Structure formats: C-alpha cells, structure tokens
Amino acid sequence: MELLILVLVGAVIITAIADRRGMQPALIIVVVALAVSFVPGMPHVELESEILLTVVLPPLLYSAALGFSVPSFVRNIKPILGLGVAMVVITAFAVGWIASLLIPEFTFALALLLGAIVAPPDAVTAVAIGRKLGLPKRLMAILTGESLVNDAAALSLFAIAISQIASTHAFIDNPLALFGYNAILGPIVGAVLGYLTLWIRRHLRNPALETVQGFVVPFAAFLAAEHLHASGVLAVVIAGFVVGSGSVHAGYQTRLQERYVWNSVDVLLEAFVFAYIGLQMRFIIEDLREARESLLQITIASLLVLAVVLLIRPVCVFAMFGRGVVSRHLDATVAVEIPPTPRRGAAGRRDPDQAPEWRRRLRERIDNRPLTWQESTVVAWTGMRGVVTLAAASGIPLTVADGSEFPERSAIQAIAFVVAVGTILIQGPTLPWLINRLHLRNEDEERYDHEQTVRAEAIVHGAADEVIAGFVNNPPADLDEVTVDFIKETVARQSRDAEEMPDPDAHTARTDAFAALYRNVLSAQRDALVAGRENGHLEDEAVRAMLERLDLQEAGLTARLESRL
C-alpha cells in the first residue's frame, strides 16, 4: 500500500511539472516510470485486474459521460458507432490474423484475445490535447463518444475469447447473442440506476451528500451490470448520461462541486494509470524471459502488431469518412438516372416523407456532414492505448479450467504493453504538432456557437426582466419606492454582469428583499434555459455553459451574504 501511495504522489508531482512546462503529462509519466522500473531493487507494483476494472475504469467513464451531451452523442452517432464498435472489431481481427501468422504457438483464439486487448483506444490524452489546442466541438464529441463505447465492445470480445481458451462456461454460449445481451441489458441497468440517483437527489437537498452519492453511482452501475453478466461499461456510461442530463435541475452547489471534484478525480486516476503502465514493462520482460528461451520473436511480433495498430486506424477512418466524399464526387461527375419504382422515388432513393415520424425526427437530429480531410487526419492519429488495454492484459487468468497454465499469457501481456507504451510515445508527442499544422478551424461552427450563446443570453435576460417587473409591480409592503428602485437596478445589473457583486452591509428588509429577488431571478433564468433546451431552441452545450455562469453568480452572491450576515 505504501508503494502504491508513493507511485500516486510521484505521478501527481510529474503531472504538475509537465503541465507548468506545457508538456503532455501522460507522455512524461510513462517515460519516467519506464526508467524507474529498471532501477535495481525496484519492487514490483502489481494490482489485481479486478481493481483496475472496478476501481479505475468506472469513475473515468462516468466522469466523461457526466460532462457529455446526449444530443451531441445522438447527433454524431454514426461516426461514434463506426469508431467505437466497427473499428474495434476490425482492429481485433486484423491484429489476431497478423499475430497468428507471426507466432506459430498462437491459436486463432489466442491471437483474437490479443486483438481484443489492444483494440480500444483511450481518448483521454487525445481529448485533453484537443481541448487545450481548441479542436472543433464536433471532433471532440466524436472522440469522447468513441471512448465511451469502444471499451464495451473490446471487453465483450475479451470475455468471449477467454471463455473459448480457458474452456469456462459462458453465460450465453452464442457470441453474437452474448454481445447483444450485453448491449441491451447494460444500458437498462445504467438507466435505472441513473434515474434512481436523480430521484434520491430530489429528496436529499444536501450538496455534500449528493456529491458523495455521485461517487457511488459508477461503481454501483458497473458491479450491478457485471453481476447480471451484462456490460458494466455501458451501464456506467448510460448512468452518467442520465445523471448529467438531470443535473440541470440540481442545486448550483451540487453542480459546482461535482464539476471540480470529478476533474480532480480524473487527474488523479489518469496520472496513476500511466505511471502503472510504465512500471510494468521490466517485470513483463522478466516473466517473458522465464517463459521463452529467446525474446527476439516476441520483440519482432510486438513491433509489427504496433505497426498494424498504428496503420489500421487511418485506413479505416478514411474508408469510413472518405467514402461519402468520393461517392458525392462521382454522383456529381457521372449523373446516372435510375428509373423510379413503387418503393423508391426518383434516382432510386427512398422518399424521406414516407418514413415513419420517429425516423424522420431521428434523421433530423443526426449530423450527416462529412468530416474534412484535416478532421479525418486528426481522428486517424488519436489511437493511444490506455487503461482498458492495461486492465485487460492484467486480467488474463493464470490457469484454464483443467488447472493448467494459461497458454502464452506472458507473451500476450508483453505485446499488449509494448503497443500501449508505443502508441503513447509515438502519437502522444506528435498529435499536438499535427493539430497545429492542420490549422483546424470551423468558422460555421464558431458562428453557430456564438448564435447559441447570444440566444441563451437573450433567454436569461428576458426571464430576469419578467421577474424584476413582477417585483416592481408588487413590492414588499415594508419597502419605500426609493429602496425598490435601488434593488431593481442592482439586481438588473447583476443579472447581466457577473463582475458586479452585491455588497449588503446589514441584515435588513432591503438585504432580505434583494437576496430573495435575485434568487428568484436566477431560478427563473434556469427554468427558461431548461425550457429552451426542451423545446429545441437551445443546444445542450449552450445551456450547460450558461448554467455554469449562473451558478458562479449565485455562489458569489451567497458567499457575500453569508460573510456579511
């Protein structure tokens, strides 16, 4: 335990130093940990895979889902599922095929197990880099959504491969049926726990207890789903979606506390994970040396698998997102008319007006704009591996059903760790350079974000004016006209300018009226924002951004009042 604490403290210190110097913390942590692992006498820092899967992974996924907009997920559902599911499956089988050719001892099941372990990218570093360098919001949404989905696909393949190799009885023998069971029941468990959490919060009305309860949600969702043999990853993600969407109805203290608390948890866990990755390499090499006479074959195989992992993503990304561009170019160049049929309209396409209502609404919500080649290039190079690869490699059982050793366990772990460290060391430092060189900037997106901000400001100002007008028309009986005008002007200014904070100096009727009116204004503004989101006039991102401004204003007001009174 003392050693784990030292690792955590060291990782946090390195993160602070790297952040101050403008470097990537994950890259520096891995490099330092690799060097430290070869220090003579360095003990082996090892955790059970269950700890990594149940203690580290759920809070990281839950935190990302809390801050992620469900409408953004739906809007970008096509690229998210393409990258998060199809890409994982393609990568797993491609790596499996290559590994089975390179290492004669690998059966296809063993090779597929390796593929499932190295298939899911960890978008934590990519998203952090993109946020710092100002990637377009759509690109950020795609990368974040992919990271929330791909873990479930990879871990499902991992479980199927383990059951085949170890001859253990799976809950459902048919792989496709098992995958479908995971994909359906996991989200149901997450949704139930998410709505249960919101119901409990409405009755708690205590920001500290609500924040503590929030810590329990990801672990409860993961364990409950795994107990039912469903996908714990999907349960955590859906629970985060539900709680995050419902947070607009919570108190301002709860939202502020959760925002900063979960940011701190992310930094802590991510630093520990990357340090743990670096510290394992020496001991994996030692285990491999004991299991094999020569390391040359595994070294070559590791480098080739790393090359496949680095190359397969760009190929698939441009195949997925470049196909539409090529198709439209061909349609424009060679205009071929296909005779209409009773089922299809002109040009052989289905008439969209004949589709069911729910399908038309869903089609309107989905963003079908193609990615530019610059955006596709960035997506193609965001394939760093992380916590899931580490946890899955560590989670390979020691023995199979008959008690014998799990075949080629050390070789699979060695290749997986080389791929994880290699992607971090290669793509980590080059991604910021690539983003800067491509000059990614979407003027239409910037204009749209500005329009949403202006619209949100207009909504909250209108709500404030309505509440203030009601106060002026029906003022408290114990206030004279001059005091009413003063309160009206001060609250009106404050509702439009977060910098000008009220400064009451006594517990009087004036300060009570001021505080009550201002809180009524904030409540009306929040209700107007939520209504604007529900009726489709405002995007969820704009609502959350404006809510944060209102929360900070109310926090400042409350602090002033409490300090004076």
BADREN-959506 format. One record per residue: y, x, z of N, C-alpha, C, O in turn; residue in three letters. Coordinates in steps of 0.05 Angstrom, whole numbers, plus 5000, padded with zeros to 4 digits. Each point is the difference from the previous one (the first is absolute). Layout:
<nodes>
YXZYXZYXZYXZALA/...
</nodes>
This chain:
<nodes>
497650175000502449835000502550175000502049944986MET/498050285030502350185001500650124972502350034992GLU/495550044994500350124973501249804981501750074983LEU/497549685019501149794982503049965005501549964982LEU/499250055044502849975007501750234989502249974990ILE/496650285012501450234989500349984969502150064989LEU/495949844998500149964971502249804993501650044982VAL/498649745033502049794996502850115004501849964984LEU/498650195038502650115006500850204979502350004991VAL/495950175001500650204979500749874974501850094986GLY/496749695006500649864975502849875001501450014980ALA/499349885043502749885003502250214997502049954988VAL/497650285025502050224998500350094971502350034991ILE/495550014995500150094972501449784983501650074983ILE/497849685023501449784985503050015004501549974981THR/499450085044502850015005501350234986502249974988ALA/496550275012501250234987500149964970502050054987ILE/495849845001499949964971502149794992501250034979ALA/499149765037501949794993502950115001501649934982ASP/499050245037502750115002500650194976502350024991ARG/495650114999500550194978499549874972500250134980ARG/499449605020499749864975497350054986499849954976GLY/498250145039497450044988498149765006500749835016MET/497050174970498149785004498350065024498550195000GLN/501749655022498550055024496950024996498750175011PRO/500249654972497150004996499150264989497950115008ALA/503549994972499250264987500150235021498150165001LEU/504149855014500350225019497949985022498850215008ILE/500649555001498049975022497350094990498650145015ILE/500649784961497450074990499750314997498050115008VAL/504150014981499950294997499850155027498350185003VAL/503349745016499950125026497349955014498950195012VAL/500149574986497449945012497850154987498150095014ALA/502049954960497950164986500050295011497950115006LEU/504550004997500250275011499050025029498650185007ALA/502249625009499250005028496949975003498850125018VAL/500049734964497149965002498450264998497750015010SER/503450194976498650264997500750205021499150234999PHE/502549695021500650185023497450045016498749815007VAL/500650444999497550055015500149865027501950005015PRO/495849874991499849855026501149724999500049875021GLY/501150054957501149734998497749795002498250004984MET/501849835037497949805003500149784979502049964987PRO/495749915009499849794980501249745011499049895019HIS/503150024967501149745007498649784984500449994976VAL/498049855037498449804985500249735014499749985024GLU/500749824959500149725010497849844986499250064977LEU/499849745037498149824988501449854977502349935002GLU/496250014977501249864978500949725008502049904989SER/496749985031500849735009502850015012501549814997GLU/499250425015502750025012502150014978502149885002ILE/497350284976501950014978500349734987502249924992LEU/495649945005500149744985501249785017501349824989LEU/498250195037500949775017502650065015501349815010THR/499450444993502450075016502350094982502349935005VAL/497150224974502150124983500649824976502449944995VAL/495649974991500549854975501349735004501949944986LEU/497149885033501249745002503049995006501449864986PRO/499650305033503049995004501650104976502249904995PRO/496850304991501450094976500249784979502149964988LEU/495649905007500049784980501749775010501549884984LEU/498350055041501549785011503050044999501549824993TYR/499450435014502850064998501149984972502249894996SER/496250214984500949974972500149714992501949924985ALA/496249925023500049724992502249845014501149824988ALA/499650255036502249875014502650014985501549804997LEU/499150444992502550034985499949944971502050034986GLY/495649885005499749954971500349704995499149835015PHE/502350114963500649724993497749884985499050114980SER/500149665030497849854986500949924971498450034982VAL/504049875014500849954973500050254982499349984976PRO/501350255035499850254984497150064993499550094978SER/498749865041497250044994499049824978498750084981PHE/502149665020499249814979501350074974498849984979VAL/503750105022501550074975498750234986500050014975ARG/498950185039498850244988496950005003498850215002ASN/500049554999497249985006498350144978497950115006ILE/502949884969498450124979499850305003497750105001LYS/504550055000499750295004498750075026498650215002PRO/501949645019498950065027496949984999498750175009ILE/500349614980497149974998498850204980497850105004LEU/503749964975499050194980499650285013498050134996GLY/504049955020499950265013498249995025498550195006LEU/501749595010498649995025497149934999498550075018GLY/500649804960497249934998498750134975498250165003VAL/502949794974498850114975500150305001498050134992ALA/504349995016500250295000498050125020498950214994MET/500749675029498150105019497250004989498650205003VAL/500649584985497349984989499650214977498050134999VAL/504049894984499850194977499850295011498350154991ILE/503449915028500050275011497350065014498950224997THR/500149595018497550045015497750064981498450185004ALA/501449664974497850044981500450264984498050134993PHE/504549935000500550244985499350255016498650184990ALA/502249835035499450225018497050015005498850225000VAL/499949555003497149995004498550114976498150155004GLY/502849784973498650114976500350304998498050144994TRP/504449965010500550294998498450155022498850204995ILE/501249695029498650145023497050004995498750205007ALA/500249594982497149994995499250204979497850105000SER/504049974981499550204980500350285011498550184992LEU/503449865026500650275010498050095021499450245002LEU/499749575015498250085022497449864997499849755004ILE/498150394988497449884995498849855024498649804997PRO/502150295027499049875024501249725005498949855016GLU/503250094971501449745004498649794984499850014975PHE/499249785038499249764986502549854992502250075009THR/497549724975502449854992501249865024502549975002PHE/495849945017501149875024501750195017502149935010ALA/496950324993501650205014502650064985502150035013LEU/497750004961502450054984502049775002502450055002ALA/496649704998501749775002501349995028502349915003LEU/496250185017501150015027502450195001502149945011LEU/497650294976502250194998502449874985502350035009LEU/497149844969502149874985501549795016502549984999GLY/496149865018501349805016501850135021502149895008ALA/497150345002501550145021502650114989502149985013ILE/497950134963502450134989501649814982502150084990VAL/497049685006501449824981502749895010501849994984ALA/498549945041502549865008502350195006499850175018PRO/502449824967502450165007501349905025499849765006PRO/501550415009501649935023502950024992501150224997ASP/500249545000502750004990502150055021502449984995ALA/496850105029501950045022502150214992502449965001VAL/496650284990501850214992501649934976502450054999THR/496349824981501549934976502249805005502250024990ALA/497249785027502149805007502350135016502349934995VAL/497050255023502150145015501850164982502450005003ALA/496450144978501550164981501749824982502450054996ILE/496449744995501549814982502349865014502149964988GLY/497549975038502249885015502350195003502349934998ARG/497050335008502150205004501550054974502550055001LYS/496149954976501350084975500949754984501150034979LEU/498549735032501149774988498549894976501249944979GLY/496150045023498549884978500749714997500849875020LEU/499050024956500649714996498249835019497750085006PRO/503449705002498549835019497449904989498049985015LYS/501949974960497449904988497950215002497749945006ARG/503050314989498150215002499150045029497650055005LEU/504249935014499350025028498149775008498150045015MET/502449724975498349785006497250044989498149935013ALA/501750174963497450054987498450205016497649965006ILE/503750275002498650215015499249905027497750065009LEU/504049795005499349905026497849794998498150015017THR/502149814964497949804997497350134993497949915010GLY/502250294974497450144993498850125025497549985004GLU/504150145013498950135024498849805020498350065016SER/502649684982499049805018497449884989498549875016LEU/500950164958497749884988497750204995497749935004VAL/503050314988497950184991498150095022497750074994ASN/503249945031498250085022497749805003497750095004ASP/502849664993497949805002497950034978497649995005ALA/503350064970498150044978498350255004497650004996ALA/503750225013498650255004498049985023497750094997ALA/503149795025498249985023497649814994497950035011LEU/502649774972497749824992498050164984497649985005SER/503350184976498250174984498650205019497650064996LEU/503950055023498850195019497749875016497950125003PHE/502649645007497949865015497549944983497850035010ALA/502749894965497749954982498450254995497549995001ILE/503850234994498650254994498550105025497850104997ALA/503449885027498650085024497549845005497950115007ILE/502349634989497649835004497850074981497649985007SER/503050104968498050074981498750275007497650034997GLN/504050165011499050275006498450015026497850115001ILE/503349765020498850015026497849795004498750005021ALA/501049834959497949795001500549825024498149895012SER/504450064994500749825021500349724988500749974977THR/498949835040500249724990502949924999501449995021HIS/499649944956502749904997500149705006498049864998ALA/504450055010500349725007499349824977498749805003PHE/502150284973499449874975498950214981501450204994ILE/496249764996498850214983501450034973500150224989ASP/500849564999501350024974502750135003501749895014ASN/498850334972502650145003502449834992502050005014PRO/497849854964502249834991500549775020502349945005LEU/495649945005500349795020501350115026501649875012ALA/497650384996501150125023503050064997501649955018LEU/499150144958502850064994501649745001502249995011PHE/496849804977501449745000500249895028502149885007GLY/495850155010500149915028502250155015501649875014TYR/498650394982502150165013502849904991501849975017ASN/498549994957502649934989500949735008502449944999ALA/495849885008500849725007500349975030502049905010ILE/495950195005500149955029502050175015501349925019LEU/499050334971502050185013502849895001501149985021GLY/500049934956502649875001500249755017502049945012PRO/495849914989500049765017500350075029501649885014ILE/496950324995500250095028502850105005501249935021VAL/499950234961502850105004502049785001501850005017GLY/497949794966502049785000499849845026502049935011ALA/495650024998499649855026501350155023501549885016VAL/498050384986501250165022503050024996501550015020LEU/499550014955502950024996501449755009502050015014GLY/497049754978501349755009499649955030501849895013TYR/496050204998499649985029502150185014501149925021LEU/499550314968502050185012502749865000501550015020THR/499349874957502649864999500149775019502149955012LEU/495749914992500049775019500450105028501549895016TRP/497150334991500350125027502950095005501149975021ILE/500150154958502750105003502049785005501950045016ARG/497749744972501849775004500049915030502049895009ARG/495850165005499849925027500650225020500649955023HIS/499350304968500650225018503050035005500950005023LEU/500750014956502950035002500850245017501949985016ARG/496650234981500550255015499750234981497750074992ASN/504550064999499850214980498150235007498550094983PRO/501449995043498250215008497149924997498450154989ALA/500949605020497349914998499249964970497850054992LEU/504149854992499449964972499550264986498250014982GLU/503350205025499550264988497350115008498550124984THR/500849855042497450095010497849854986497950124992VAL/502449625005498049844986499750094971497750004990GLN/504550094998499850104972498250244998498850044979GLY/501050135042498250234999497149914999498350154990PHE/501149625022497249915001499149894974497650024993VAL/504249874991499249854976498450164980497949914992VAL/503050345000498450144980497250075009498149994984PRO/501650085042497350075010498349755002497650014994PHE/503649775015498449755002499149914973497749914997ALA/504150104983499349914973497850174988498049904989ALA/502250365014498050194989497349955013498049984986PHE/501950025041497449975014498849734996497549984997LEU/504149815002498949734996498849984973497849884997ALA/503550224982498949984973497550184998498049914988ALA/502050335023497750174998497649885015497750034992GLU/502849835030497949875015498649784982497649955003HIS/504049934980498949804982499150124973499449854981LEU/500450425018499250154976501849954977499250024977HIS/503449925029502049974979501850254999499550195015ALA/502449804967501850234997502150005022501849845000SER/498150365018502050025021502750094988502149925011GLY/497850234968502550094987501649764989502449985005VAL/496249854981501449764989501049825022502149874998LEU/496350115024500949835022502650115012501749845007ALA/498450424997502550125011502449954981502149945009VAL/497550104965502149974981501149715000502449965001VAL/495849854998500949724999501349925026502049855000ILE/496950255023501349945025502950115001501849875010ALA/498550384979502750114998501949844982502349965007GLY/496649944971501649834982501049755015502349934998PHE/495849945016500749755013502150045022502049865002VAL/497550345015501850065022502750094990502149935010VAL/497950244969502550104989501749784988502449995003GLY/496349824983501449774988501149825022502249894997SER/496350085024500949825022502050135019501149865017GLY/499450404980501850135018502949914997501750045017SER/498949834960502749904996500749785020502449945005VAL/495649945008500449795020500050115028500549855019HIS/498950414984499950125027502950075009501949974985ALA/498350125040502550085011500950274989498350154990GLY/504349905012501050244988498950255014499650214987TYR/500049775040499050235015497150074991499450244997GLN/499049564997497350054991500050144974498550194995THR/503249724986500050134974501050295001498850184988ARG/503349875028501050275003498050185013499550234991LEU/499249675030498150175015497650074982499250234999GLN/499849574987497650044983500750204977498450174993GLU/504049804996500750184978500050295008498850174986ARG/502449895037500250285008497450105014499350234997TYR/499349595017497550085013497950074979498750215002VAL/501049624977498050064980500750244983498250144991TRP/504449915005500750254986499250245015499050204989ASN/501349795038499150235016497050035000499050224999SER/499649565002497050014999499150124973498250175000VAL/503149764978499350114974500350305000498250154991ASP/504149945019500550295000497950155016499050214992VAL/500449685031498050125019497350024987498750215000LEU/500349574990497349994989499750164974498050144996LEU/504049854987499950154975500050305005498550154988GLU/503249945031500050285007497350095011499050224993ALA/499849625024497450075011497850014979498450184999PHE/501649634982498049994979500150254983497950124994VAL/504449954997500250234982499350265015498950184988PHE/501849845038499250235015497050015003498850214999ALA/500049565006497149995003498650084974497950135001TYR/503249784976498850084974499950304998497950124993ILE/504450015012500150294997498150155019498950214993GLY/500849695032498350135019497149984995498450155012LEU/500749684970497149964995498950204980497550055001GLN/504150074982498950154977498250235009497850034988MET/503050135030498450235008497249915010498050124993ARG/501949675023497549915012498249874979497550015002PHE/503749864978498449894979498750224983497749984992ILE/503850235004498950244985497750125016498050084988ILE/502349945038497850115016497549834999497850104998GLU/502649635004497749824998498650034973497649994998ASP/504050044981499050024973498550264997497950014986LEU/503150205026498750264997497250005014498150134991ARG/501749725031497449975013498149834984497550055001GLU/503549764984498249824985499250124973498049914989ALA/503650285000499450104973500250315000501550125016ARG/497050004967500150294998502550104985501150215007GLU/499849644974502350084984502149775000499349774997SER/503250315006502249804999501349984972501749844996LEU/497450334985501250014974499849734986501949904988LEU/495749985013499649744986501749785011501249854984GLN/499150145042501649795012503050064995501549814996ILE/499250445004502850074994500849914972502149884996THR/496150184985500649924972500149704998501849884987ILE/496249995026499949704999502549885013501149814989ALA/499850315033502449895013502550024983501549824998SER/498850414988502350044983499949814976502149904991LEU/495650064998499749824977500549715008501249854985LEU/497750075038500549735009503049965006501149794994VAL/500250415017502949995005501449964973501949844998LEU/497350314982501249974973499649724989501949894988ALA/495750005016499549734990501849805014501149824987VAL/499150215040501749815015502950024991501449804999VAL/499650444996502750044991500549894972502249904994LEU/495850114989500449924971499349714995501249874983LEU/496950025032499149724994502249805006500249804986ILE/501550255033502249815006502049994978500749784991ARG/500450444999501949984977498749864976501449844987PRO/496150225007498749874977499949705004500749854982VAL/498450075042499849715005502749865001500349784991CYS/501650355021502749885003501249954972501049784995VAL/498850424988501249964973498349814983501049874982PHE/496450115024498349814986500849715009500049824984ALA/500550155042500649745011502849904992500449784990MET/501650405014502849924996501150074973502049894991PHE/496750284994500950074973498949824979501049994977GLY/496849875029498749834981501949774991500149944976ARG/501449945042501849794993502250094981500849864982GLY/500250385024502250114983499050044971501349934981VAL/496250195017498950054974499449734985500549984977VAL/498549835039499349744988502549864989500049894978SER/502250125037502549874991501150154976501249874982ARG/498550395018501050154977498549934975501149984978HIS/496249995025498449934976500649724991500149944976LEU/500349875043500749734993502649994985500349844981ASP/501650325027502650004986499850134973501449924981ALA/496850285016499850154975498349844980500849984976THR/497049915033498249854982499849715010498549945019VAL/503149894970500149725008497849854986500249944976ALA/497749995039497749864989499949735013499849975024VAL/500349824960499849735010497149915002498550034980GLU/500849875043497349895004500249705000501649895014ILE/496849984969500249714998499549865027498250085015PRO/503549734991499749865026497449835000499149924979PRO/499850045045497749835004500749795020502250015012THR/496149784992500749795019500450115028501649895016PRO/497050344991500350115027502350205002500950065022ARG/500050054956502050205000502449924983499849854981ARG/502550255027502449944985500350194977498150134991GLY/504449905000500650194978499450285009500250065024ALA/499250114956499450285005497650045018499650215011ALA/498749584991497550035015500350015030498250085014GLY/504149854997500550025028499949725013500849804987ARG/498350205038500049745014502949905005501750165006ARG/498649594993502749885005500450015031498649875015ASP/503550284994500450015029500749745013499649965023PRO/501549854961500849745011497649835007500249815016ASP/497450264972497649845006498550115024498049875008GLN/502950355004498650115023500649835025502049865001ALA/496250145019500549855025502650095013500950224996PRO/500149615021502650055013499850265018501850164999GLU/496049865016499850235018499950264984501050215009TRP/497749784967499850254984502850074988500750234998ARG/500849574994502750054990501850125021501550194995ARG/498349705030501750115021499250295007501750175005ARG/495649884995499150285005500950194978500850225006LEU/499149684969500950174978502950075002500950224993ARG/500749585017502950055003500650215022501950144998GLU/496349875022500450195022499150284993501050195013ARG/497249844968499050274994501850144981500949894979ILE/499750365027501750174984498350134978498450175006ASP/502049754969498550114978501450224985499150094978ASN/503250005032501450224987498350254999498950075021ARG/500950074957498450244999501450235014502550015000PRO/496050175011501250245012500950194978498750024979LEU/503550115025500950204981498250245002498450035019THR/501850154961498250235001500850195023498250145011TRP/504349854998500850165023498749895025499050155017GLN/501049584986498849885023497050045000498850055021GLU/499949924956497250054998499250295008498050055012SER/503850134980499450285007500150055030498350145010THR/503649735003500150035030497649885013498750125017VAL/500549634974497749875011497550174995498250025018VAL/501650104959497650164993499850255018497850115003ALA/504449995008499950245016500149955030500550195015TRP/499149574993500149935029497149955010499449785009THR/499050424989497149965007499150175023497750085001GLY/504149995018499250155023497949855017500349765004MET/497750385005498049875018500750055029501350205006ARG/497749625012500850035027498049895020497750085000GLY/503249735017498549935024497449864993498050045014VAL/501949804965497549864993497950194990497649985008VAL/503250214975498150214991498950165024497650055001THR/504250025017499250155024498149845017497950105008LEU/502849654997498349835018497349944987497950015014ALA/502149944960497449944987498250244999497649985005ALA/503550264989498450245000498950065027497650085002ALA/503949885019499150045027498049795009498450045018SER/501749734969498349775007497250004988498549815005GLY/500850394979497350014989498150045023500350195015ILE/497649654988498250025023498450274999499650114979PRO/499649975044498450255002497249974990498950194989LEU/499949575014497349964992499749744984501849835000THR/496050144987499349764985498249835017499550065024VAL/499449724965498549815016497550125012499249925022ALA/499450274964497650115011500450235019498150135009ASP/504449934998500650225018500550274988500950185015GLY/498749854960500550264987503050044995501549815001SER/499350444993502850064996501149864975498649974980GLU/503949955021501249874977500350214978501150225005PHE/497949734971500050204979502850094991501749834996PRO/498750435002502450124989502649915014502149984988GLU/497749975038502349905015502350215000502349934995ARG/497050325011502150215002501250054973502450064998SER/496149924980501150054973501949784993502250064989ALA/497249695017501849784994502650025015502149964990ILE/497650125036502450035017501850234990502449974999GLN/496350254993501550224990501649934975502450074998ALA/496349804983501449934975502249805006502250024989ILE/497349795029502149805007502450135012502349934994ALA/497350265024502350135013501550184981502450025002PHE/496250114980501450164979501749824983502350074994VAL/496749704999501649814984502449905015502349994989VAL/497449945037502249905016502250225003502349954995ALA/496850295013502050215004501250084973502450064998VAL/496049954981501050094974502149814989502050094989GLY/497549655013502049814990502650025016502249974988THR/497650075038502450035016501650254992502449994998ILE/496250234998501350254994501150014972502050144994LEU/496749724987500850014972502149784994502150064989ILE/497349695019501849794993502349965019502249914993GLN/497350175033502149975020502650144993502249885000GLY/497750394994502550144993501149944973502450044995PRO/495949874986501049964972501149724996501549964981THR/497749855036501049724995503049985003501249874983LEU/500150245037502949985001501450134976501949884989PRO/497150345002501150134976499749824976501949984984TRP/495849895013499549824977501949765001501149934980LEU/499249955044501849775002502950084993501449854986ILE/499550385023502750094994500450064970502149944989ASN/495850174999500250074971500149754983501250004978ARG/497449795030499949764983502549825002500449824983LEU/501250235037502549855003499549705000501249854984HIS/497050065033499349725001502349835011500950045023LEU/500149794961502149825009499949754983500050014975ARG/499949765038499849744987502649855005500449895022ASN/501450114958502649875004499749705003501549885015GLU/496550004972499649715003499249945028500949805012ASP/497350375000499149955027502350045020500249845018GLU/501450364978502350045017502049774999501049915020GLU/499449994955501849774997498849755014501549855012ARG/495950114985498749775013500150025030500549805014TYR/499050444997500250045029502849945010500449885021ASP/501650214964502849945008500649704999501349905018HIS/497649964962500449714998498749875024501149815011GLU/496550284997498649885022501650045026500249835017GLN/500950414986501650065024502549835002500649895021THR/500750084956502449834999499349715007501549875014VAL/496350044975499149735005499349965029500749795012ARG/497950405000499449985029502550005017500249855019ALA/501750324974502550015015501549734998501149905019GLU/498949984957501349754997498749785017501349835011ALA/496050184990498549805016500750035030500649805013ILE/499450444997500550045029502949945007500649895021VAL/501350174960502849945005500449705000501649895016HIS/497149974965500349714999498949875025501249815011GLY/496550294999498949895025501850055024500449835017ALA/500950414984501850075021502549815000500849905020ALA/500350064956502449834997499449715009501749875012ASP/495850044982499349735008499949975030500949805011GLU/497850395003499849995029502850035013500649865019VAL/501050324971502750045011501749764997501649925017ILE/498249944960501549764995499249785020501749855010ALA/495750134996499149815020501150065028500649825015GLY/499650444991501150085026503049935002500949905021PHE/500650144957502849945001500549705002501849915013VAL/496549944973500449705001499249895027501049795008ASN/497150335005499049905026499950235021497950095007ASN/504450025001500150225018499249925029500249765006PRO/499050435011499549945028502549895013502250084994PRO/497449745025502349865012501850185016502449945003ALA/496550285008501650175018501450224986501050195013ASP/499249804960501350224985502549884986499949784988LEU/502450375014502449904986499950084970498150144992ASP/503849774993500050044971500350304993498750094981GLU/502950065034500350294994497450145004499350174983VAL/499349775038497450135005498049934979498450174991THR/501549585001498249914978500650164975498150094986VAL/504549945006500750154976499150295003499050124980ASP/501450005043499250285004497050034997499150194986PHE/499449645026497150024998499149964971498350144990ILE/503049664997499249954972500550244983498350084984LYS/504150055017500650234984498250245006499250144982GLU/500349905044498350235008497249974990498850194989THR/500049575014497349964991499950014970498050104989VAL/503949794998500150014970500050284990498650084981ALA/503250095032500150284992497350145006499050154983ARG/499949805040497650135008497649934982498350164994GLN/501749594997497849914983500150124972498049994986SER/504350135007500350134974500150305002499850144980ARG/500649965044500450295003498450105024500749945023ASP/497150214972498350095021501350215017499150065022ALA/503150074968501250225015501849905023500450145019GLU/500749624978501949905020498549845021499549764996GLU/499950365026498449875021501949875020502150105006MET/497149675005501649875021500150165025498150155006PRO/504049825010500350155024501049825023502250035009ASP/496149795000500849825022500250165026498650205004PRO/503349725012500550165024499649855026500650105022ASP/498549664977499549855024498149764994499849924977ALA/498949985044498249784997501649745003500249885021HIS/501150044956501849775001499049794980498150044986THR/503449735014499249804981500450094971498549924982ALA/503550265014500450104973497750184991499049974977ARG/500050215040497850174992497449844997498550054981THR/501149755036497649834996500149854974498049984986ASP/504449915007500249854975499750194976498749934980ALA/502450315023499750204978497150074996499149994977PHE/499450085044497250084997498449774989498350044982ALA/502249715028498449774990500549954971498249954984ALA/504450065008500749954972498850214982498949944979LEU/501450325029499050214983497049994997498950054978TYR/499649885043497149984997499349754983498050014986ARG/503549785016499549774982500550084971498549924982ASN/503650255013500550094973497650164990499149964977VAL/500050235039497750174992497549834995498550054980LEU/501049765037497749824996500249854974498049974985SER/504449925010500449854975499750194975498849914980ALA/502150335022499850194978497150074995499150014977GLN/499350035044497150064996498649764988498450034981ARG/502249735029498749764988500749974971498349924984ASP/504350145009500849974972498550214982499349944978ALA/500350305033498650214985497149914995499050024978LEU/499749885043497249924997499849764980498249994984VAL/503749835018500049774981500450104972498749904981ALA/503150305015500450114974497550144989499549994976GLY/498950135041497550124991498049794993498650024980ARG/501349775036497949794996500649854974498149924986GLU/504450035008500649854975500350184975500649904979ASN/498950365024499950184977502750114992500150134979GLY/502049825036502650114993500450305007501750144989HIS/496749955031500250285009497250135000498049875005LEU/502050384988497550155002499550085029501850025016GLU/495650024990499350075027501250265009500850035024ASP/499450174958501250255008502949975008500950135019GLU/500649714966502849955007500349865027501850065015ALA/496449754990500149865026499550195023501449995020VAL/496650184977499350195022502350205004500650065023ARG/500650034956502250195003502449875014501250125018ALA/499549634975502249875013499349925029501750015017MET/495849924988499249955028500350255017500749975023LEU/498750264966500350255015503050045008500650085022GLU/501249864960502950025006500749805022501550085018ARG/497549684980500749805021498850085027501249965021LEU/496350154978498850095025501650225014500349995024ASP/500650194960501750225012502649895011500950105021LEU/500349714965502449885011499549865027501550035019GLN/496349814982499449865025499350205022500749955023GLU/497950274970499350205020502650125012500250055024ALA/501750014958502650115009501549815018501150075021GLY/499049674971501349805016498749975027501550005020LEU/495949994981498649975025500550245019500449965024THR/499550284964500550245017502849995012500350075023ALA/501749854960502749995011500349805022501250055021ARG/497649714975500249795020498650085026501149965022LEU/496650164975498550085024501450225016500050005024GLU/501250194961501450225013502549905014500850115021SER/500649694968502549905012499549805022501549995020ARG/496449854977499549795019498250085022499449845018LEU/
</nodes>
